[in-house]
Amino acid sequence: MNSMKKIMTALAAVTLSVNMTNAQTCWTIKTDNSIELNPESISLPYSDHIEMSGEQVSCVIRWGIDEEGLFSQERSLVFPMLRRVPNDTHASLLYRIGTDIMSHTGINSLVPKQLSTKKVSIDGGLTVVNEYGVGKANVGGARGSYMKPVVEVRQTVFPSRTLPMVCEIYCVRNITDKPLVINIPEFSQSTETLADKGVDGGYVIRGDIFGCGTYILDPQNDIEFQVAFQAYRASNENMIVPNVSDEYESRMSFVHEDIDSSLILNTPDSTINTEFRFAKIRASESIYRTKGGLMHGPGGESYYAALWCNDECEYVNPFFPFLGYSTGNESAFNCYRLYSRYQNESFKPIPSSIIAEGTDIWDGAGDRGDAAMVAHGASRYLLARGDKKEAEQLWPFIKWCLEYCHRKLNAHGVPESDSDELEGRFPAGSANLSTACLYYDGLVSASYLAPLMGEPNYVANTYRKQAIKLKSAIESYFGGTVSGYDTYQYYDGNDVLRSWICLPLCFGINDRAKGTLDALFSSLMMTEDGILTQQGSTTFWDRSTLYALRGAFAAGYVDEALEQLHNYSERRLLGTHVPYPVEAYPEGSQRHLSGESGLYCRVITEGLFGIRPTGFDSFNLKIQMPADWNAMSLEHIKAFGKDFSVKVERINPQKIKVGIKYEGKKREHFVKSGQEIKNITLK
């Protein structure tokens, strides 16, 4: 069995057992906030896959360590702006490369053989340290001999931040007491796709080694060479000769300056702190520079250069203002701007997805409650963003979405839709709880936004009254006993528990909070990998687990939520498939879709810290302090046009001190955990 087949076999074994065994903790958190795997401390074989992205490329690295402790990898390259025919949702150019770069090099005129894997680490790139050896030069001389370790090779793979390119850096260190002759060959591999299968004709995909030559490497010294995998249009473009070192600096600048310097979480739980940090990276890196402008994309070798009402409008866009990542904010505004083109006087549904760099749409699932997703996400985004010019452009679209939902109210006062964001995978009835709750929150947010848009008082009052009526209708239409729990039917006639019953809690509807959380955290729904989509199934989607955790914090069930959040974070960060939240199982092989990482971050900002935007420079704060914690903070929050921090300290078992710092100013509030502080204004 070759090495790649070993990876695939081991990966299948891990995936098949995912719901049946307790998570193995394989990784450790290092002092620089990276994570590291020591092959000597885990059971082998081990295999995994990780997605990383830049503005013109994404890559899924499938890698593994076999029973003998040897590393291998396969690179799955995605080029979102090199479009295939037909130019649909999945038309990004895809190509897999398994080239073993070290097998092309020479050491003392011999082919180096991998002897062992020392460690694997993740921090903006995937880095592996392997030991290689060589034997003797001739058969007779090699009789009775063995491979002698001669070099340690540190290999780092990462995507370019702006180019259609995935890069690798190889650092070769002489670990012997004698000089070595190192041969780095001129090497290229290239192929061209069929011209009639590409929107722009044929595409060239190639890999090249840079830094070629013959070198004398003294003991304990090292030498570096680089590799780049890229693609371009065969008709009118040429190979890019990169400076791979500069590309690495740019990638790490994104990680350390754009991500690590903003929205910094400090709690007594290092696992949650670190997973929050990694979630910020994945949520922010998956943004593509398309002909339609910057577009955030879920990823997963399927969803690029396109937008969805759930992944973008609902999940990740409302998060970006808190991080203050300008590329994220630009992509969020562009997303809503592109969707606003589809509002219409006859109030036909907006498309679920805008695809192919903004040139086409997909609406195959009908109305999934997409207008409610937009109303919720866009209004929260605009309030937290604090940019009146953006708000003035998008406000008519938000009003249109709210009116659309209002026109969809049935006789019971809840909005109807053809399905929900799971697009018919599970039944949703003619009216579902998800669409209703998202519409409810859209109304509440719009009531804050309307006065800022110069609307007369009756507009905000109308939205508030509609929200109150809808809240009552949600209780009367969806409220009930399901499987013995005082919770919600997901739709009329639903007689088993569903994961999305958590949504009322996220938006301040807590009438059935205890019964709902008892149900979600019960053995009927909670598994090692999170909450099942439906009672009795084997399917989970991280998105609903993350909504449930956010709702549990928001509703004040802090310690229960913390236990579940820690367990979830440990599995995703330090388990067998790391380091990000995933999409689903069994669908998608637990792909690292980007929107779920945005939802993880919102567990912290909206759940644990309870930040609720109420204006361009104002918000409510509802801190939920775990009983065993004495302090926590969220520093350099970039929302509401400011850079501010929230620091929480326990005064006594009943009281906490909440300090808010910005622009040299400081405010302090002494409250109970879970007590809302209203109308905090940053002026």
ChimeraX attribute file (.defattr): number of C-alpha atoms within 10 A of each C-alpha:
attribute: neighborCount
match mode: 1-to-1
recipient: residues
	/A:1	6
	/A:2	6
	/A:3	17
	/A:4	18
	/A:5	10
	/A:6	19
	/A:7	24
	/A:8	16
	/A:9	15
	/A:10	21
	/A:11	22
	/A:12	15
	/A:13	14
	/A:14	18
	/A:15	18
	/A:16	13
	/A:17	11
	/A:18	18
	/A:19	18
	/A:20	11
	/A:21	11
	/A:22	13
	/A:23	20
	/A:24	14
	/A:25	15
	/A:26	22
	/A:27	25
	/A:28	17
	/A:29	17
	/A:30	11
	/A:31	7
	/A:32	7
	/A:33	18
	/A:34	18
	/A:35	21
	/A:36	19
	/A:37	19
	/A:38	14
	/A:39	22
	/A:40	11
	/A:41	9
	/A:42	13
	/A:43	11
	/A:44	16
	/A:45	21
	/A:46	23
	/A:47	24
	/A:48	20
	/A:49	23
	/A:50	19
	/A:51	26
	/A:52	25
	/A:53	30
	/A:54	24
	/A:55	25
	/A:56	24
	/A:57	30
	/A:58	31
	/A:59	27
	/A:60	21
	/A:61	22
	/A:62	20
	/A:63	22
	/A:64	25
	/A:65	23
	/A:66	21
	/A:67	13
	/A:68	11
	/A:69	19
	/A:70	19
	/A:71	27
	/A:72	20
	/A:73	20
	/A:74	19
	/A:75	19
	/A:76	19
	/A:77	28
	/A:78	28
	/A:79	27
	/A:80	30
	/A:81	22
	/A:82	23
	/A:83	23
	/A:84	25
	/A:85	16
	/A:86	12
	/A:87	18
	/A:88	18
	/A:89	20
	/A:90	20
	/A:91	23
	/A:92	25
	/A:93	22
	/A:94	20
	/A:95	14
	/A:96	14
	/A:97	16
	/A:98	13
	/A:99	14
	/A:100	11
	/A:101	15
	/A:102	16
	/A:103	12
	/A:104	15
	/A:105	18
	/A:106	17
	/A:107	21
	/A:108	16
	/A:109	14
	/A:110	17
	/A:111	17
	/A:112	23
	/A:113	17
	/A:114	22
	/A:115	19
	/A:116	19
	/A:117	23
	/A:118	19
	/A:119	16
	/A:120	21
	/A:121	20
	/A:122	20
	/A:123	18
	/A:124	24
	/A:125	22
	/A:126	18
	/A:127	20
	/A:128	20
	/A:129	20
	/A:130	21
	/A:131	21
	/A:132	23
	/A:133	19
	/A:134	21
	/A:135	19
	/A:136	16
	/A:137	11
	/A:138	8
	/A:139	8
	/A:140	9
	/A:141	10
	/A:142	12
	/A:143	9
	/A:144	6
	/A:145	10
	/A:146	11
	/A:147	15
	/A:148	15
	/A:149	19
	/A:150	24
	/A:151	25
	/A:152	24
	/A:153	24
	/A:154	19
	/A:155	21
	/A:156	21
	/A:157	24
	/A:158	27
	/A:159	29
	/A:160	28
	/A:161	24
	/A:162	16
	/A:163	16
	/A:164	24
	/A:165	31
	/A:166	29
	/A:167	23
	/A:168	24
	/A:169	22
	/A:170	21
	/A:171	17
	/A:172	24
	/A:173	21
	/A:174	22
	/A:175	19
	/A:176	16
	/A:177	10
	/A:178	11
	/A:179	17
	/A:180	20
	/A:181	16
	/A:182	21
	/A:183	19
	/A:184	22
	/A:185	15
	/A:186	13
	/A:187	14
	/A:188	13
	/A:189	12
	/A:190	12
	/A:191	12
	/A:192	15
	/A:193	17
	/A:194	12
	/A:195	16
	/A:196	11
	/A:197	16
	/A:198	20
	/A:199	16
	/A:200	16
	/A:201	18
	/A:202	20
	/A:203	24
	/A:204	18
	/A:205	25
	/A:206	18
	/A:207	20
	/A:208	18
	/A:209	20
	/A:210	21
	/A:211	13
	/A:212	16
	/A:213	11
	/A:214	13
	/A:215	14
	/A:216	14
	/A:217	18
	/A:218	17
	/A:219	16
	/A:220	15
	/A:221	14
	/A:222	16
	/A:223	16
	/A:224	16
	/A:225	18
	/A:226	23
	/A:227	20
	/A:228	25
	/A:229	21
	/A:230	22
	/A:231	29
	/A:232	21
	/A:233	20
	/A:234	17
	/A:235	12
	/A:236	7
	/A:237	11
	/A:238	11
	/A:239	14
	/A:240	13
	/A:241	9
	/A:242	16
	/A:243	12
	/A:244	20
	/A:245	14
	/A:246	11
	/A:247	20
	/A:248	22
	/A:249	13
	/A:250	16
	/A:251	22
	/A:252	18
	/A:253	15
	/A:254	18
	/A:255	21
	/A:256	15
	/A:257	12
	/A:258	18
	/A:259	21
	/A:260	18
	/A:261	13
	/A:262	22
	/A:263	25
	/A:264	19
	/A:265	22
	/A:266	17
	/A:267	15
	/A:268	12
	/A:269	12
	/A:270	15
	/A:271	23
	/A:272	22
	/A:273	17
	/A:274	23
	/A:275	27
	/A:276	25
	/A:277	23
	/A:278	28
	/A:279	22
	/A:280	28
	/A:281	25
	/A:282	25
	/A:283	30
	/A:284	28
	/A:285	25
	/A:286	26
	/A:287	29
	/A:288	29
	/A:289	20
	/A:290	19
	/A:291	13
	/A:292	17
	/A:293	16
	/A:294	23
	/A:295	29
	/A:296	35
	/A:297	27
	/A:298	28
	/A:299	25
	/A:300	23
	/A:301	23
	/A:302	18
	/A:303	20
	/A:304	29
	/A:305	34
	/A:306	31
	/A:307	30
	/A:308	26
	/A:309	25
	/A:310	23
	/A:311	23
	/A:312	28
	/A:313	28
	/A:314	25
	/A:315	25
	/A:316	27
	/A:317	28
	/A:318	25
	/A:319	30
	/A:320	26
	/A:321	25
	/A:322	26
	/A:323	24
	/A:324	23
	/A:325	17
	/A:326	12
	/A:327	18
	/A:328	24
	/A:329	22
	/A:330	18
	/A:331	22
	/A:332	28
	/A:333	22
	/A:334	18
	/A:335	26
	/A:336	23
	/A:337	15
	/A:338	15
	/A:339	23
	/A:340	20
	/A:341	10
	/A:342	14
	/A:343	19
	/A:344	13
	/A:345	7
	/A:346	7
	/A:347	15
	/A:348	11
	/A:349	20
	/A:350	26
	/A:351	24
	/A:352	25
	/A:353	23
	/A:354	23
	/A:355	23
	/A:356	28
	/A:357	25
	/A:358	19
	/A:359	12
	/A:360	14
	/A:361	19
	/A:362	18
	/A:363	13
	/A:364	11
	/A:365	16
	/A:366	17
	/A:367	20
	/A:368	29
	/A:369	29
	/A:370	29
	/A:371	31
	/A:372	32
	/A:373	29
	/A:374	28
	/A:375	31
	/A:376	28
	/A:377	28
	/A:378	29
	/A:379	28
	/A:380	27
	/A:381	29
	/A:382	28
	/A:383	28
	/A:384	27
	/A:385	28
	/A:386	20
	/A:387	15
	/A:388	15
	/A:389	9
	/A:390	14
	/A:391	22
	/A:392	14
	/A:393	14
	/A:394	19
	/A:395	21
	/A:396	13
	/A:397	23
	/A:398	26
	/A:399	17
	/A:400	18
	/A:401	26
	/A:402	22
	/A:403	14
	/A:404	21
	/A:405	25
	/A:406	18
	/A:407	12
	/A:408	17
	/A:409	16
	/A:410	12
	/A:411	7
	/A:412	12
	/A:413	19
	/A:414	28
	/A:415	28
	/A:416	22
	/A:417	24
	/A:418	16
	/A:419	24
	/A:420	25
	/A:421	20
	/A:422	14
	/A:423	16
	/A:424	13
	/A:425	9
	/A:426	12
	/A:427	15
	/A:428	23
	/A:429	18
	/A:430	14
	/A:431	25
	/A:432	28
	/A:433	28
	/A:434	25
	/A:435	24
	/A:436	28
	/A:437	29
	/A:438	25
	/A:439	28
	/A:440	31
	/A:441	24
	/A:442	28
	/A:443	28
	/A:444	24
	/A:445	27
	/A:446	27
	/A:447	23
	/A:448	21
	/A:449	23
	/A:450	21
	/A:451	15
	/A:452	15
	/A:453	13
	/A:454	10
	/A:455	11
	/A:456	10
	/A:457	11
	/A:458	12
	/A:459	15
	/A:460	20
	/A:461	14
	/A:462	13
	/A:463	21
	/A:464	19
	/A:465	15
	/A:466	17
	/A:467	20
	/A:468	15
	/A:469	14
	/A:470	23
	/A:471	20
	/A:472	15
	/A:473	17
	/A:474	23
	/A:475	16
	/A:476	14
	/A:477	19
	/A:478	22
	/A:479	21
	/A:480	17
	/A:481	16
	/A:482	19
	/A:483	13
	/A:484	11
	/A:485	17
	/A:486	19
	/A:487	26
	/A:488	29
	/A:489	22
	/A:490	27
	/A:491	20
	/A:492	16
	/A:493	10
	/A:494	15
	/A:495	15
	/A:496	16
	/A:497	26
	/A:498	24
	/A:499	25
	/A:500	23
	/A:501	28
	/A:502	32
	/A:503	24
	/A:504	29
	/A:505	26
	/A:506	24
	/A:507	20
	/A:508	15
	/A:509	20
	/A:510	18
	/A:511	15
	/A:512	19
	/A:513	22
	/A:514	17
	/A:515	17
	/A:516	27
	/A:517	24
	/A:518	15
	/A:519	25
	/A:520	29
	/A:521	19
	/A:522	12
	/A:523	12
	/A:524	17
	/A:525	22
	/A:526	19
	/A:527	19
	/A:528	15
	/A:529	23
	/A:530	26
	/A:531	28
	/A:532	26
	/A:533	24
	/A:534	18
	/A:535	20
	/A:536	12
	/A:537	10
	/A:538	14
	/A:539	17
	/A:540	26
	/A:541	23
	/A:542	25
	/A:543	25
	/A:544	22
	/A:545	27
	/A:546	25
	/A:547	25
	/A:548	31
	/A:549	33
	/A:550	30
	/A:551	29
	/A:552	30
	/A:553	30
	/A:554	29
	/A:555	26
	/A:556	24
	/A:557	18
	/A:558	23
	/A:559	16
	/A:560	16
	/A:561	24
	/A:562	20
	/A:563	13
	/A:564	19
	/A:565	23
	/A:566	16
	/A:567	18
	/A:568	25
	/A:569	23
	/A:570	23
	/A:571	26
	/A:572	21
	/A:573	27
	/A:574	24
	/A:575	18
	/A:576	21
	/A:577	26
	/A:578	23
	/A:579	27
	/A:580	29
	/A:581	32
	/A:582	24
	/A:583	23
	/A:584	19
	/A:585	20
	/A:586	15
	/A:587	11
	/A:588	14
	/A:589	16
	/A:590	19
	/A:591	23
	/A:592	28
	/A:593	27
	/A:594	33
	/A:595	29
	/A:596	28
	/A:597	30
	/A:598	29
	/A:599	30
	/A:600	30
	/A:601	27
	/A:602	25
	/A:603	24
	/A:604	22
	/A:605	22
	/A:606	23
	/A:607	28
	/A:608	25
	/A:609	24
	/A:610	25
	/A:611	22
	/A:612	22
	/A:613	27
	/A:614	23
	/A:615	24
	/A:616	22
	/A:617	20
	/A:618	22
	/A:619	22
	/A:620	17
	/A:621	22
	/A:622	25
	/A:623	28
	/A:624	25
	/A:625	25
	/A:626	21
	/A:627	13
	/A:628	10
	/A:629	13
	/A:630	16
	/A:631	18
	/A:632	20
	/A:633	19
	/A:634	20
	/A:635	19
	/A:636	21
	/A:637	23
	/A:638	20
	/A:639	25
	/A:640	26
	/A:641	19
	/A:642	18
	/A:643	19
	/A:644	23
	/A:645	19
	/A:646	22
	/A:647	17
	/A:648	26
	/A:649	17
	/A:650	22
	/A:651	14
	/A:652	10
	/A:653	11
	/A:654	10
	/A:655	15
	/A:656	23
	/A:657	18
	/A:658	23
	/A:659	16
	/A:660	20
	/A:661	17
	/A:662	16
	/A:663	10
	/A:664	6
	/A:665	10
	/A:666	12
	/A:667	11
	/A:668	13
	/A:669	12
	/A:670	16
	/A:671	18
	/A:672	20
	/A:673	22
	/A:674	21
	/A:675	15
	/A:676	16
	/A:677	17
	/A:678	13
	/A:679	15
	/A:680	16
	/A:681	13
	/A:682	18
	/A:683	11
